[in-house]
Amino acid sequence: MVLDDVTERRLLAELVRVGEEAHRTDARLATEQAAWTWRLARPRDDGVPADVSVLHPDSTALAGRDYAGLTDMFPTPPRRWPARTGLVVLLATGKDDPLTWLRSGQALQRLLLHAAGHGVMAAFHTQPLEVPHLRTRVRQALTAGQFPQVILRLGHAPRVRALPRRALADVLG
């Protein structure tokens, strides 16, 4: 589904913000995110570099993940958001079972590969889908009863930074 209705996009942005806030205040989730973030004291060969977020995670209408702990450095989000957020897309399914999750993942893979082939980047905003009552709200308000699986913004990024990947032997070995 493409969410091009302004009211729907505002509702979704608010649900993403509330979902991100829930993640920031959950110690268990903060610990998990820290494990995926590079720290200067403990460099890794994979994960999310601490400096990947050059902007406050709330500097767009759809909040980003707070991987770098930027809310500690910049406790107040910027007052003005960029006017453009890209194309907001919500992938939803009629069922919510493991086979459907697999198939929606395959559809997502195809969408991302097709987008990348045309120079289009994707930003994931799944925070509200990871909080049960917020996922229910997304389902009720935005997907006509279908089960939301992924929330994305698609667009052309002004700059792209390559992120390191683990060696194939480390993954399959």
PyMOL commands that set and color helices and strands:
alter all, ss='L'
color gray80, all
select helices_A, chain A and resi 6-24+27-35+50-52+70-73+98-117+127-130+132-142+168-172
alter helices_A, ss='H'
color red, helices_A
select strands_A, chain A and resi 87-93+121-124+147-155
alter strands_A, ss='S'
color yellow, strands_A
deselect
rebuild
show_as cartoon
